[in-house]
Amino acid sequence: MIIKTAKESGLALCPKCHKLNDIKQISGNNARVECSRCRGMFYQRKPCSLQNTLAWNVAALIAFIPANIYPIMIVFSMGIGEPNTILSGISEFIDYGLYPIAVIIFTASIIVPLIKIIGLFLLVYRVHTGVRLRPDKHSKFYHALEFLGPWSMLDVFVVALLIAVVELGFVTSVSAGPAINYFTLTVIFTMIAANSFDPRLLWDKKQGCENAKE
Amino acid sequence: MTKIKNIKSLIACQQCDALYDEPILKQGQSAKCTRCGCTLVERKVDSIERSFYWSLAGIMLSAPAISLPIMGVTLVGQFHHASLLDCILALIDNGFFMIATLVFLFTLAVPIVRLLGAFYITYSFKFKRLKPSLLHFFRAYHHLDNWVMLNVFMLGIVVSMYKLLDDTELSVNMGLLAFILWLICSTMSSSALDQDYIWRELEKEFDN
């Protein structure tokens, strides 16, 4: 079964209200279109999708380095402060024998951001070159990345809760460390990077490669 | 390029741009793309009614969920508890203004705005008070789709409870219950909302 795409037929889908618009009259490649239903402006494909994804991704990668070096929170007990980085917090959980929590935090704050950054680099590379492109698998992978995005905020919320709850004056108190800024930036940047990637480019590229072969 | 007679009877997959004839669906059915497996259109059961009541409940629950203390700790005779709002205030006290702003947005402002938005839209549909401004309103509503993080905050509560459990005495307050209910209401109200139906009705009303 041959599947026609909207782009080939001179149609464009509004990303917000999912209305098909006829753009045959509009000249120019990937020009701004006004949706006939919701009156919003949109593009047939996200403009400069690969460049934007790449740029946000690099920013996320840069912010991820200080996020792991600096302490994410400082635990004061009896006036003595003990700085904790993300990794040392996890090793503390392992020392206490709380493996499920250690796994959850490790996944949410180390594995997920790294997988997102590496995965998006990979997707951008594959779309750009068209080497070994499997749109069906890659688009599923992209959805997984998109879904996982907000879960990396877990560590930030945990720190926010701890500094609010553990406030017992001199005995124990918790304050946040500078890494929390960088870590939040990493999460936000990867979310924006995932948002600016257009999965339809995967299918476009595949179709382009197949047409070139024939 | 073949000629396309009627755009209105066509739909395209949002993820891979494949073109299909619009399927006729009954309530509760959904159509999936044969190429990438994404949902094309979905007709939800009792969309307006369900979303209306879920969002109404969510709006009522938002005040206790935000202001009631979620949990407290006791250590050497001292007791302290904190609510969602206290978390944000504590971040401000620590000087982390950016984090405070983002936590405020993701766990407080965006969920409330989305609940109010869903309530307003379903209210207008329920009582047949459709206005052209709803087009812009519903479009703006979609901008916030990805930025509700109540479920992540819930996991954060669980993790920090584990963290506090081994060296302090932990107590759970009413705020946690209110927060869980609020999370359920907010999730249900947005998942019960049938976007395709709302857009189609709005288009029928204001097609010019």
Boltz contact constraints between the chains, C-beta under 6 A:
constraints:
  - contact:
      token1: [A, 3]
      token2: [B, 18]
      max_distance: 6.0
  - contact:
      token1: [A, 3]
      token2: [B, 35]
      max_distance: 6.0
  - contact:
      token1: [A, 4]
      token2: [B, 19]
      max_distance: 6.0
  - contact:
      token1: [A, 5]
      token2: [B, 17]
      max_distance: 6.0
  - contact:
      token1: [A, 5]
      token2: [B, 18]
      max_distance: 6.0
  - contact:
      token1: [A, 6]
      token2: [B, 12]
      max_distance: 6.0
  - contact:
      token1: [A, 6]
      token2: [B, 17]
      max_distance: 6.0
  - contact:
      token1: [A, 6]
      token2: [B, 19]
      max_distance: 6.0
  - contact:
      token1: [A, 7]
      token2: [B, 17]
      max_distance: 6.0
  - contact:
      token1: [A, 9]
      token2: [B, 4]
      max_distance: 6.0
  - contact:
      token1: [A, 13]
      token2: [B, 12]
      max_distance: 6.0
  - contact:
      token1: [A, 16]
      token2: [B, 139]
      max_distance: 6.0
  - contact:
      token1: [A, 16]
      token2: [B, 142]
      max_distance: 6.0
  - contact:
      token1: [A, 17]
      token2: [B, 199]
      max_distance: 6.0
  - contact:
      token1: [A, 20]
      token2: [B, 7]
      max_distance: 6.0
  - contact:
      token1: [A, 20]
      token2: [B, 10]
      max_distance: 6.0
  - contact:
      token1: [A, 20]
      token2: [B, 12]
      max_distance: 6.0
  - contact:
      token1: [A, 22]
      token2: [B, 7]
      max_distance: 6.0
  - contact:
      token1: [A, 37]
      token2: [B, 203]
      max_distance: 6.0
  - contact:
      token1: [A, 38]
      token2: [B, 135]
      max_distance: 6.0
  - contact:
      token1: [A, 38]
      token2: [B, 139]
      max_distance: 6.0
  - contact:
      token1: [A, 40]
      token2: [B, 139]
      max_distance: 6.0
  - contact:
      token1: [A, 96]
      token2: [B, 166]
      max_distance: 6.0
  - contact:
      token1: [A, 98]
      token2: [B, 162]
      max_distance: 6.0
  - contact:
      token1: [A, 101]
      token2: [B, 159]
      max_distance: 6.0
  - contact:
      token1: [A, 101]
      token2: [B, 162]
      max_distance: 6.0
  - contact:
      token1: [A, 139]
      token2: [B, 15]
      max_distance: 6.0
  - contact:
      token1: [A, 139]
      token2: [B, 36]
      max_distance: 6.0
  - contact:
      token1: [A, 150]
      token2: [B, 149]
      max_distance: 6.0
  - contact:
      token1: [A, 150]
      token2: [B, 152]
      max_distance: 6.0
  - contact:
      token1: [A, 151]
      token2: [B, 152]
      max_distance: 6.0
  - contact:
      token1: [A, 153]
      token2: [B, 149]
      max_distance: 6.0
  - contact:
      token1: [A, 153]
      token2: [B, 152]
      max_distance: 6.0
  - contact:
      token1: [A, 154]
      token2: [B, 152]
      max_distance: 6.0
  - contact:
      token1: [A, 154]
      token2: [B, 155]
      max_distance: 6.0
  - contact:
      token1: [A, 154]
      token2: [B, 156]
      max_distance: 6.0
  - contact:
      token1: [A, 157]
      token2: [B, 153]
      max_distance: 6.0
  - contact:
      token1: [A, 157]
      token2: [B, 156]
      max_distance: 6.0
  - contact:
      token1: [A, 158]
      token2: [B, 156]
      max_distance: 6.0
  - contact:
      token1: [A, 158]
      token2: [B, 159]
      max_distance: 6.0
  - contact:
      token1: [A, 158]
      token2: [B, 160]
      max_distance: 6.0
  - contact:
      token1: [A, 160]
      token2: [B, 87]
      max_distance: 6.0
  - contact:
      token1: [A, 160]
      token2: [B, 91]
      max_distance: 6.0
  - contact:
      token1: [A, 160]
      token2: [B, 103]
      max_distance: 6.0
  - contact:
      token1: [A, 161]
      token2: [B, 87]
      max_distance: 6.0
  - contact:
      token1: [A, 161]
      token2: [B, 156]
      max_distance: 6.0
  - contact:
      token1: [A, 161]
      token2: [B, 160]
      max_distance: 6.0
  - contact:
      token1: [A, 162]
      token2: [B, 160]
      max_distance: 6.0
  - contact:
      token1: [A, 163]
      token2: [B, 90]
      max_distance: 6.0
  - contact:
      token1: [A, 164]
      token2: [B, 82]
      max_distance: 6.0
  - contact:
      token1: [A, 164]
      token2: [B, 86]
      max_distance: 6.0
  - contact:
      token1: [A, 164]
      token2: [B, 87]
      max_distance: 6.0
  - contact:
      token1: [A, 164]
      token2: [B, 90]
      max_distance: 6.0
  - contact:
      token1: [A, 165]
      token2: [B, 73]
      max_distance: 6.0
  - contact:
      token1: [A, 165]
      token2: [B, 82]
      max_distance: 6.0
  - contact:
      token1: [A, 167]
      token2: [B, 80]
      max_distance: 6.0
  - contact:
      token1: [A, 168]
      token2: [B, 75]
      max_distance: 6.0
  - contact:
      token1: [A, 168]
      token2: [B, 78]
      max_distance: 6.0
  - contact:
      token1: [A, 168]
      token2: [B, 80]
      max_distance: 6.0
  - contact:
      token1: [A, 171]
      token2: [B, 75]
      max_distance: 6.0
  - contact:
      token1: [A, 171]
      token2: [B, 76]
      max_distance: 6.0
  - contact:
      token1: [A, 175]
      token2: [B, 94]
      max_distance: 6.0
  - contact:
      token1: [A, 176]
      token2: [B, 94]
      max_distance: 6.0
  - contact:
      token1: [A, 176]
      token2: [B, 96]
      max_distance: 6.0
  - contact:
      token1: [A, 180]
      token2: [B, 99]
      max_distance: 6.0
  - contact:
      token1: [A, 184]
      token2: [B, 99]
      max_distance: 6.0
  - contact:
      token1: [A, 184]
      token2: [B, 102]
      max_distance: 6.0
  - contact:
      token1: [A, 199]
      token2: [B, 15]
      max_distance: 6.0
  - contact:
      token1: [A, 200]
      token2: [B, 16]
      max_distance: 6.0
  - contact:
      token1: [A, 200]
      token2: [B, 17]
      max_distance: 6.0
  - contact:
      token1: [A, 203]
      token2: [B, 16]
      max_distance: 6.0
